[in-house]
Amino acid sequence: MRLLILTQYFPPELGAPQARLSELAERLLDLGWDLEVLTALPNYPTGNVFANYDPKHPRLERVGRIPTLRVPLSPSNTGFIRRLRCYFSFVFSARKHGPRLCRRPDLLFVESPPLFIAYAALYLSNHWRCPYVFNVSDLWPESAVRLGLVKPGWLTRLAERLELTTYRQAAGVTGQSSDIIDSVRRRSPNIPTEVVTNGVECSHFGPGKADEAAQELLGRHPGPIFIYAGLLGLAQGLDQILDLAKSLPPALPGRFVLVGEGPERAHLEHRIQSESIHRVRILPPQPRERVPALLAAAHVAVITLGMSIPGAVPSKIYEAMASALPILLIADGEAARRVRDAGCGLTLPPGDLPAAQAAFCQLARNQGLRLRLGNSGRAAAESTYSREATAQRLDRFLRSALGATTRRRDKGIAPQMVMVHAPSLPNRP
């Protein structure tokens, strides 16, 4: 069975979707799928095509064992219009080069966001006469509106129409959280759905992964070290870490290390310097393979969201679990429920500085608490959130969706295709 994964983001880029999709793809190969990936030239999060890639031409390569077609786009990580151009340029490029350079699949697996990738999915599904399963990592446009990235209006109405059309024409919809799938089911009750959470390769993480280089990078100053490793973006609400660090009494042990890149990095660096927040350091982004060692060399994982975002469960939770690292989670909703259910951390809602201070004090001063929470997290990672378990869940759903479509076709029941045309933008690649 041939499976084509359609995604705008893929390694060597760093990020949660990139890691999840590449690791799941490797597992699906082991489960018998003949698989390839259609994606963009790597450009995230800097907004520039990586060195050694020709920005104007497609490229065929392998990422691990995964055959990968990369197509050009107009990259950008800033500005509303420029980001829209980035999204739609990938849509047009995938439609142009996919049919010419990819083999016809039996099934498409489509990663969203960006939601506008659905235009490419609908076109390719119709061109190849194959079904697709749509994976929802964030509810767009709802999340974008909540983050203030876009105001309700004609664009959100267009996006909502596209969202519902994409769900209802899919052979199935998967989601990263129960909240996401509940939202899909309310609006598209007749479509097969499945919660396929993010997960972690447990063998890649653990306390024994720490090494001298990681300890040197984090610094030899007294700890405990509270680490944030990931995107320095708007949704993460990382100002909360700086506010917390600034409010703590000097005699209290503990320090923060932020590792990563993103649009908020310059703002955070400016605040640290101008406000003399000595308890916080920001380090450059590190290769994906160095993350396990960095987590193992720290003492607490601090994970934040800036506001309540429906369905948002940061993937950093699962990596912290596998590292036996206790979690200080500044978020609510399903993310907090999963941490509490696993008994692997302390949770508090965004914007509650007194609660953050109290939680920090507990974790900074109580080594026994850190050990107990960390061990519970490791157990949850192995039993519930291993990449093997999530890949098997996805494999069963994909086979079921493909089988149901095949049975309908054999009975002469044709799918109802309603093409939603992408708006025209200039400068297509």
NORCOR-V337576 format. One record per run of one state. SS is the DSSP state (alpha for helix, beta for strand, coil for the rest). FROM is the first residue (numbers start at 1). LEN is the number of residues. If there is no record, write none. Layout:
((SS | FROM | LEN) (SS | FROM | LEN))
//
This chain:
((coil | 1 | 1) (beta | 2 | 5) (coil | 7 | 9) (alpha | 16 | 15) (coil | 31 | 3) (beta | 34 | 7) (coil | 41 | 18) (beta | 59 | 5) (coil | 64 | 2) (beta | 66 | 6) (coil | 72 | 8) (alpha | 80 | 22) (coil | 102 | 5) (beta | 107 | 6) (coil | 113 | 4) (alpha | 117 | 12) (coil | 129 | 2) (beta | 131 | 6) (coil | 137 | 5) (alpha | 142 | 5) (coil | 147 | 7) (alpha | 154 | 16) (coil | 170 | 2) (beta | 172 | 4) (coil | 176 | 2) (alpha | 178 | 10) (coil | 188 | 5) (beta | 193 | 3) (coil | 196 | 4) (beta | 200 | 1) (coil | 201 | 1) (alpha | 202 | 3) (coil | 205 | 2) (alpha | 207 | 3) (coil | 210 | 2) (alpha | 212 | 7) (coil | 219 | 6) (beta | 225 | 5) (coil | 230 | 9) (alpha | 239 | 9) (coil | 248 | 7) (beta | 255 | 5) (coil | 260 | 5) (alpha | 265 | 10) (coil | 275 | 5) (beta | 280 | 4) (coil | 284 | 4) (alpha | 288 | 10) (coil | 298 | 2) (beta | 300 | 5) (coil | 305 | 11) (alpha | 316 | 7) (coil | 323 | 3) (beta | 326 | 5) (coil | 331 | 2) (alpha | 333 | 10) (coil | 343 | 2) (beta | 345 | 4) (coil | 349 | 4) (alpha | 353 | 13) (coil | 366 | 1) (alpha | 367 | 17) (coil | 384 | 2) (beta | 386 | 1) (alpha | 387 | 24) (coil | 411 | 19))
//
